Amino acid sequence: MRTKHLIPHQTEGYTYANAYGTAGGGGGNRGGGGGDPFERFPEAVLGRIVSKLPFKSAVAVSAISRRWRGVVAAAPVLDLDFSAAFPSAPRRRAAFAAAATAALARPQHPLRRLRIALDGLFDQAFAASAADHLVSWLAAAAARGVEQLELHLPRSRLAVLPPSLTACTNLTSLTLRLDRYVHPLPSLCSLTRLSRLHLASIRLAGDNFFADLFSHCKQLRFLILEQCRIGALCLAGATQLCSLAITNCSWTHQSSVAFSDLPALRILHYSGSMANRHIIDDVDSLNEVVLAIEKPQLKLQEPILRELLTLVGNVQSLVLSPWCIEQFAHPEEWSKVRLNKVRKLACIIERREEGASSIAPLLANCQNVEELSLSVVPSQGKRRRCSDEGLYHGVMGCREVVLKRLRIARMVYIDESKSGLELVKLLLKNAPMLEIMTIVPSMDGLEQAKFRRKVLKFRKASQDADIQFSATG
């Protein structure tokens, strides 16, 4: 097994060269069967080497020599993924459990990061034994002072979070990915050093969990909720929270989201379905907002949209989905949010006339944008209406668009429809500081060549603007 390339450079003051020279007498016995070049390496250095390997390979390293036997127990990073270790041999559960227990058995070696993924381990007769192993593994990780923990549990009535999880008081990062977990989450009040929390596929019925979390975990800065089932989400009093991501979550019929007293919040990512009610109070410090919200099934009331769109009033980086972009094209007074502070704008528009043309009212509100990115996606089940010129020109000419600071523009999958060409013409005509425009057309061959010729004939407000065409998005 070749391991020379795995040794960290200058780690613990050792290199491969001086270690080999020490063991082999200055390199004079290279051809004469010198000693093991790793013989005098500290066990901590060997542990760092095996931490770069998959778990199955790290265990197999013990067969190299007596010096490597049990070195995996000194690794500061462990990835206990059953499906990756034995993808074609699910009957090796007992061997995997024994190897994982041995890898966590030495409390004198600190453990920096641990990932436990047990898909396939909780199966039929071995499920009860797997639950016992999980309890002992987390207890051993707590004894080694684990700092970053990622736990993936499959769907099983015995796959529950053991109490030994809350004994890992040195945790700074915790990821819980639980498949249809129906039990209430335990209180994490003992994890006072927690800085990052990622919850995935978990049912969150009420807001008591977060109230208890923020009252004890004062250092929590990053919160990620992914594919969770949420009823009420109340985020109040999280003075250190700077990043919040709500990704593809599902909501109950009377769901609500409340933001208040979040002075450090700078980044908000909100994608997928949206809650039925939003209560936002004094959240005006955001710098980056992603609103990739899907069109709701039912028509929302005006106050719900007003509260949601006010989040983007002071941001510098903004990403919007097609449905969110359409809200800025409505004539209602509450939808005319001023976006003078936006410097980076990314929009996803649908390939239809009203979807492409609705970008103009948004650009009219973002007159100070410096970097613009537009991505066009197909609109399924919607007929393109290229001949509907009345609707098109009415929306496009609703307000004057002048992008005085636009320097970089990137347009992905723009076609040669009238909407696409007019959008390119609009940017070239009203961006006097434009430096680079990159266009990724949605056509190939001859159609793409025709599209290029049409674009290069457009009048440009910036004589230094460089129009580039790319084949990949």
C-alpha positions, 0 to 999 in steps of 0.5 A, spaced: 500 500 500 502 506 497 502 511 503 507 516 502 502 521 498 497 521 505 502 524 510 501 531 512 507 536 510 511 538 516 505 535 521 508 534 528 515 536 525 516 530 521 516 529 513 517 522 510 524 524 508 527 525 515 523 519 518 525 514 512 532 517 514 532 516 521 529 509 520 534 507 515 540 510 517 540 516 513 537 512 507 543 508 506 539 501 506 534 503 501 535 497 497 538 492 503 531 492 507 531 497 512 526 498 517 519 501 517 519 508 515 513 509 519 516 506 525 518 512 529 512 516 527 508 518 533 501 515 533 497 522 533 501 523 526 499 516 523 492 517 526 491 523 521 494 519 515 488 514 516 483 519 517 484 521 510 481 514 508 474 511 508 473 507 514 473 500 511 480 502 508 482 505 515 481 499 518 484 495 513 491 499 514 492 495 521 494 489 517 500 493 514 504 491 520 504 491 527 506 498 528 499 500 524 495 495 528 490 500 532 492 506 529 485 508 527 483 509 534 487 515 534 484 518 528 481 525 529 476 524 524 472 518 523 466 517 518 462 511 520 458 510 514 455 502 514 452 503 507 459 506 504 463 500 508 459 494 506 455 496 500 454 489 497 455 485 504 449 487 508 450 481 513 457 484 515 453 488 521 457 485 526 464 486 523 462 493 522 459 494 529 466 491 532 470 495 528 466 502 530 467 500 537 474 499 536 475 505 533 472 509 538 475 505 544 481 510 546 479 516 550 486 519 551 486 521 543 481 527 542 476 526 536 475 533 532 469 530 527 465 524 527 460 522 522 455 516 523 450 514 518 447 507 519 442 506 513 441 498 513 444 497 520 437 497 523 434 491 520 430 486 523 434 482 528 440 486 528 436 492 530 436 492 537 443 490 537 444 496 533 441 501 538 445 499 543 451 500 539 449 507 537 448 508 545 455 506 546 458 510 540 456 516 542 458 515 549 465 514 547 465 520 542 463 524 548 469 521 552 473 523 547 470 530 547 468 530 540 467 537 537 463 536 530 457 530 530 453 528 524 448 523 525 444 519 520 438 515 522 434 510 518 426 509 519 426 504 525 422 504 531 428 503 535 433 508 531 432 513 536 436 519 539 440 516 545 441 520 552 448 519 550 447 525 545 446 530 550 453 528 554 457 531 548 458 537 551 464 539 547 460 540 540 460 546 536 457 543 530 451 538 530 447 535 524 441 530 525 438 527 519 433 523 521 428 519 516 421 520 518 423 521 526 416 521 530 419 522 537 420 529 540 427 532 540 430 532 546 432 538 549 439 540 547 440 545 553 447 542 555 450 543 548 452 550 551 458 551 546 453 549 540 455 554 534 452 550 528 445 546 528 442 542 522 436 539 522 433 534 517 427 530 516 424 532 523 417 533 525 417 540 529 410 541 532 411 547 536 416 552 538 418 550 545 424 546 542 427 553 539 425 557 545 429 552 550 435 552 545 436 559 544 435 560 552 441 555 553 445 555 547 447 563 547 453 561 541 448 558 536 450 562 529 448 558 524 441 554 523 439 550 518 432 546 517 431 542 511 425 538 509 422 538 516 415 538 518 414 545 521 407 547 525 410 554 528 417 556 528 418 562 533 425 565 533 426 570 538 432 572 542 437 569 538 442 574 539 448 571 536 444 567 530 447 570 523 445 565 518 438 562 517 436 557 512 429 554 511 430 549 505 424 545 502 420 544 509 413 542 509 408 546 513 401 544 517 395 548 515 395 553 521 403 554 520 407 560 522 414 563 522 415 569 527 422 573 527 424 578 532 430 580 536 435 578 531 440 583 531 446 579 528 442 576 522 445 577 516 443 571 511 436 568 510 435 562 505 428 561 504 426 556 499 420 551 497 413 551 500 412 557 505 408 558 511 401 561 512 403 566 516 409 571 517 410 575 523 417 579 522 419 585 527 425 589 527 429 584 522 433 590 518 440 587 518 440 582 513 445 582 507 444 576 503 437 573 502 435 567 498 427 567 496 426 561 492 419 560 494 414 556 490 408 558 488 403 557 493 397 552 492 392 557 495 392 564 494 395 568 499 392 574 503 396 581 502 398 582 509 402 575 508 406 577 502 407 584 505 411 581 511 415 577 507 417 582 501 419 587 506 425 582 508 429 584 502 428 592 503 436 593 505 439 587 503 446 587 498 445 580 495 438 577 493 436 571 489 429 570 487 425 565 484 420 566 478 414 566 483 417 572 487 419 576 481 412 576 479 410 579 486 414 585 484 411 586 477 404 587 481 401 594 481 399 594 488 403 599 493 405 594 498 409 590 492 413 596 490 419 595 495 425 599 494 431 595 493 437 601 492 442 597 496 442 591 492 449 590 489 448 582 487 442 580 484 440 573 481 433 571 478 430 565 476 425 566 470 420 561 466 421 561 459 415 564 457 413 571 455 410 574 462 415 571 466 421 574 462 418 581 461 416 581 469 424 582 470 423 589 468 419 592 474 424 588 479 430 591 475 427 598 476 427 597 483 435 595 483 438 601 480 444 600 483 446 593 482 453 591 480 452 584 478 446 581 475 445 573 473 439 571 470 437 563 469 431 561 465 428 554 466 422 551 462 415 552 464 412 546 464 405 546 461 404 553 460 404 555 452 408 560 450 405 566 447 410 570 443 404 574 439 401 577 445 405 583 444 400 588 448 401 584 455 409 584 453 410 591 452 405 593 457 409 590 462 416 591 459 415 599 459 411 600 465 417 603 468 424 606 466 430 601 467 437 605 468 442 600 471 448 605 472 452 601 476 451 594 472 458 591 471 457 584 470 451 580 467 450 573 466 444 570 462 443 563 462 439 559 457 436 565 453 433 564 447 431 568 441 424 569 442 422 576 442 422 576 450 429 574 450 432 578 445 428 584 448 431 583 455 438 582 452 437 589 448 434 592 455 441 591 459 445 593 453 442 599 452 441 601 459 447 599 462 453 605 461 458 601 466 457 594 463 464 591 462 462 583 461 456 580 459 456 572 458 450 569 455 449 562 455 444 561 449 439 555 449 440 553 442 445 549 438 448 550 431 445 554 426 440 557 431 445 559 436 449 563 430 443 567 428 442 569 435 449 571 436 449 576 430 442 579 432 445 580 439 452 583 436 448 588 432 444 591 438 446 598 440 451 598 447 451 604 452 458 602 454 463 602 449 467 597 453 462 592 454 465 585 452 459 580 450 461 573 451 458 567 449 459 560 452 456 553 451 455 551 458 451 554 464 
